[in-house]
Amino acid sequence: MNEKQIAIIGGGIMGVTLAYKLSQQPGLSITIYERGAYLGGLAGYMPYDGVRMDRFYHTILSSDMSMQNLMKESGVDDRLHFTETKQGFYDAGKLYPFNTPVELLTFPPLNIIQRLRLALQIVVAQFESDWRKMDEVPVEDWLVRVSGRGVYEKVWKPMLRAKFDTAFTGVPATYIWSRLKRMMGTRQGVTSKEMMCYLENGYFTLIEALAAKAEGQGVNIKLNTAVEKVVIENGRAVGLSVDGELHPYDMVISTLQSPILGQLVPDAPQNFRSQLLDQEYLGVLCPLLILNRSLTPYYVVNITDQRIPFTAVVETTRLIDPKHVKGHHLVYLPKYLAPDNEMARWPDDKVKTEWLGHLKRMFPDFQESWITEFIVQRARYVEPIRPMGTSDQIPSIKTPVDGLYMGNTVMIYPDLGNGEAVTRYAYKVIDQVLADLKTAPAAAPVPVA
Ligand SMILES: Cc1cc2nc3c(=O)[nH]c(=O)nc-3n(C[C@H](O)[C@H](O)[C@H](O)COP(=O)(O)OP(=O)(O)OC[C@H]3O[C@@H](n4cnc5c(N)ncnc54)[C@H](O)[C@@H]3O)c2cc1C
């Protein structure tokens, strides 16, 4: 009778992890609301030719232990495969390997001094442990100071452009520093081989297994159910509005990206709501080419040529064994988009013409007859943009609205917003929720007539 009713908004990896873990606690009744037809959100899948394929490319690093533990708990760890992956660099019309220390120290686009400075940057990042210090330094200043202007223009600037489009002017050094630390965690031994992992049929395999466990623990999952509003009365979240009806809850946990949550809380304190609505995000335009043969020997090819609209060639079937995707070869060609980039409005036909034109110039042997399908995937809210020195403005798990909690990638800082960081953050949300439930005053006794 005293069960606490908890609603989780969003059935991505954060929402499903929260539901799975919280439903192991006694006295909690959990419901997930997901507006899509499937769980998974950004880590969701696309059915094709009788198999599931990741909507967006997703890799799991060998150092992603929180994800791997969840795989063990949900019994899908036998479908996790470790593979050595290779990276390439496309510069001035040529493709170069960019993996081992030897390849780095002989990387033709740079001279010997520049190569040494690039190596130094990677080493310096490993020894730096104070992210707050990095947060005060503009990324360009940090990179130019250690690597020099030449390496910045040739290597780092294209990488920043790849991730932030044009929006990297106010970005702190924390971003590249976090990325270098994370990527070095995948290197093994003196040969520095890069080991990555994939789950058969993508992240969704884990999400589905966790959701099944959660349902076994009593979680109610409502798909195709968009929350229209968090109902707030006297400063307290009392439930959700769905199809115009009130669904009452004791507690609401949002896993939505901040501007989406901002739209659902018109009755929250105005400064909190503005903070949510004003949070800027990069979007992504990410065509997936399904090919009948492999395009490159690399898992990722980084591109320095600014005329090419996509910023990497990600051939996930250099990581995933093609036998798990019916022998197809999968190539993703992403372009992250600043909020004002008009490419977000390009129709699919235009994207296809532009993308293929450039792909043919990059790979002169490439033939259109290799293409089985060209599918354009898009998402508006992908990567939060956090300007320098604003880490004190990160929203708290416990919002100013009583009973309303939140967890999303804006709050995962200085880590990058990937599955590993998201699942680790879910545990922080759970700790906060459980601590508050423990100290919550007992409900007022119902007056006896
Ligand atoms: C191109 C790309 C590549 C990536 N590569 C990697 C990678 O290699 N490795 C890695 O670990 N991570 C990667 N990521 C990041 C990873 O996908 C995200 O960090 C993770 O999926 C975020 O999960 P989430 O649950 O926080 O958010 P989301 O997945 O966004 O989940 C939020 C959910 O809320 C739902 N929702 C929205 N509005 C409502 C509403 N009103 N009512 C109900 N439900 C609603 C949405 O439908 C969605 O399912 C990549 C992402 C992209 C886009």
The ligand as a MOL file (V3000), in Angstrom:
LIG
                    3D

  0  0  0     0  0            999 V3000
M  V30 BEGIN CTAB
M  V30 COUNTS 53 58 0 0 0
M  V30 BEGIN ATOM
M  V30 1 C 26.2270 9.5940 -34.1500 0
M  V30 2 C 26.3630 9.0980 -32.7370 0
M  V30 3 C 27.4050 8.2360 -32.4110 0
M  V30 4 C 27.5670 7.7830 -31.0990 0
M  V30 5 N 28.5790 6.9120 -30.8280 0
M  V30 6 C 28.6850 6.3910 -29.5960 0
M  V30 7 C 29.6530 5.3770 -29.3260 0
M  V30 8 O 30.3930 4.9650 -30.2040 0
M  V30 9 N 29.7420 4.8780 -28.0610 0
M  V30 10 C 28.9190 5.3080 -27.0620 0
M  V30 11 O 29.0150 4.8010 -25.9450 0
M  V30 12 N 27.9970 6.2780 -27.2910 0
M  V30 13 C 27.8530 6.8140 -28.5210 0
M  V30 14 N 26.8920 7.7680 -28.7740 0
M  V30 15 C 26.1940 8.3850 -27.6330 0
M  V30 16 C 25.0270 7.5500 -27.0820 0
M  V30 17 O 24.1560 7.1950 -28.1150 0
M  V30 18 C 24.2920 8.4140 -26.0570 0
M  V30 19 O 25.1820 8.8490 -25.0780 0
M  V30 20 C 23.2000 7.6460 -25.3270 0
M  V30 21 O 22.4260 6.8800 -26.2180 0
M  V30 22 C 22.3080 8.6440 -24.5900 0
M  V30 23 O 21.2900 7.9450 -23.9300 0
M  V30 24 P 20.1820 8.6820 -23.0690 0
M  V30 25 O 19.2990 7.6490 -22.5030 0
M  V30 26 O 20.8350 9.6210 -22.1220 0
M  V30 27 O 19.4120 9.6440 -24.1020 0
M  V30 28 P 18.4810 9.2750 -25.3460 0
M  V30 29 O 18.9880 8.0990 -26.0530 0
M  V30 30 O 18.2970 10.5260 -26.1100 0
M  V30 31 O 17.0820 8.8780 -24.6610 0
M  V30 32 C 16.0560 9.8000 -24.3900 0
M  V30 33 C 14.7260 9.1190 -24.7350 0
M  V30 34 O 13.6610 10.0020 -24.3840 0
M  V30 35 C 12.6190 9.8150 -25.3320 0
M  V30 36 N 11.7290 10.9780 -25.2890 0
M  V30 37 C 11.9640 12.2430 -25.7520 0
M  V30 38 N 10.8960 13.0310 -25.4990 0
M  V30 39 C 9.9820 12.2660 -24.8500 0
M  V30 40 C 8.6930 12.5170 -24.3000 0
M  V30 41 N 8.1080 13.7370 -24.3780 0
M  V30 42 N 8.0200 11.5060 -23.6940 0
M  V30 43 C 8.5850 10.2590 -23.6030 0
M  V30 44 N 9.8130 9.9670 -24.1030 0
M  V30 45 C 10.4950 10.9550 -24.7020 0
M  V30 46 C 13.3750 9.6780 -26.6480 0
M  V30 47 O 12.5600 9.0800 -27.6380 0
M  V30 48 C 14.5730 8.8250 -26.2230 0
M  V30 49 O 14.3040 7.4460 -26.3970 0
M  V30 50 C 26.6760 8.2220 -30.0830 0
M  V30 51 C 25.6080 9.0660 -30.4120 0
M  V30 52 C 25.4450 9.4860 -31.7250 0
M  V30 53 C 24.2770 10.3760 -32.0660 0
M  V30 END ATOM
M  V30 BEGIN BOND
M  V30 1 1 1 2
M  V30 2 1 2 3
M  V30 3 2 2 52
M  V30 4 2 3 4
M  V30 5 1 4 5
M  V30 6 1 4 50
M  V30 7 2 5 6
M  V30 8 1 6 7
M  V30 9 1 6 13
M  V30 10 2 7 8
M  V30 11 1 7 9
M  V30 12 1 9 10
M  V30 13 2 10 11
M  V30 14 1 10 12
M  V30 15 2 12 13
M  V30 16 1 13 14
M  V30 17 1 14 15
M  V30 18 1 14 50
M  V30 19 1 15 16
M  V30 20 1 16 17
M  V30 21 1 16 18
M  V30 22 1 18 19
M  V30 23 1 18 20
M  V30 24 1 20 21
M  V30 25 1 20 22
M  V30 26 1 22 23
M  V30 27 1 23 24
M  V30 28 2 24 25
M  V30 29 1 24 26
M  V30 30 1 24 27
M  V30 31 1 27 28
M  V30 32 2 28 29
M  V30 33 1 28 30
M  V30 34 1 28 31
M  V30 35 1 31 32
M  V30 36 1 32 33
M  V30 37 1 33 34
M  V30 38 1 33 48
M  V30 39 1 34 35
M  V30 40 1 35 36
M  V30 41 1 35 46
M  V30 42 1 36 37
M  V30 43 1 36 45
M  V30 44 2 37 38
M  V30 45 1 38 39
M  V30 46 1 39 40
M  V30 47 2 39 45
M  V30 48 1 40 41
M  V30 49 2 40 42
M  V30 50 1 42 43
M  V30 51 2 43 44
M  V30 52 1 44 45
M  V30 53 1 46 47
M  V30 54 1 46 48
M  V30 55 1 48 49
M  V30 56 2 50 51
M  V30 57 1 51 52
M  V30 58 1 52 53
M  V30 END BOND
M  V30 END CTAB
M  END
